[in-house]
Amino acid sequence: MQTRTVEVKNVSDLASEREVHEFFSFSGEIENIRIQRDNGQSKTAIVTFKDPKALEIALLLSGATIVDQIVSITPVENYVPGHDPQFMQEVRNMDIAIHSVPSEDVPSNFEPFRQRKCLC
């Protein structure tokens, strides 16, 4: 499977998904865009194209400006759109925490909610 995804670093706080889409639109058809904040400093965009050839064109745009900041564009290997490894680890950690509650504590923890009536 050929790489179809780029990581765009140093994305301006003023740049929305629309601006990122417009910036890459002539590279090829875009399948997915995800923008996330990096440690409160800047944003990173993950852009997945439908065709691997679009990635080659997108890489040529590294050093160009989106809104008001120069961006760095690099390929991302084996990216699955919608799958965020950090988020999945947080979910796994949450799942462990949920299952570590002793079963005898569960009924007493929810006792205050039993007295509420449904207003349906």
C-alpha positions, 0 to 999 in steps of 0.5 A: 500500500502506497503512502497517501498521507502527509503531516503538516507541522507549524500550522497557524492558529488562524488556519482552519480545516478550510484553509488547509483544504484550499492549500492542498486542493490542487495537489489532488483529491483529499480524503481526510483532514485532521488538525490537532494542537501540539503541546499548546504551541502550534498545530499539526494537520494530517492530510490524507489524499485519495491518490498516492500521486497527490502526496508527491505534489503536496511534498513540494509545498513544504516551506510554503505559507498557510495563512501566516506561517511557513509549514513543514510537510513530510510523508506519514507511513501506514496512517489509517484515517480516523485512527489516532494511536495516542487516543487509542492508548488513552481509551485502553487506559480508561478501560483498565480504570473502569474495570478496576472498580470492585464490583461490590462498590458499583451499587453504592457508587450509583445509589444517588442516581437510583432515586432520580425519576425519568422525565421522559 
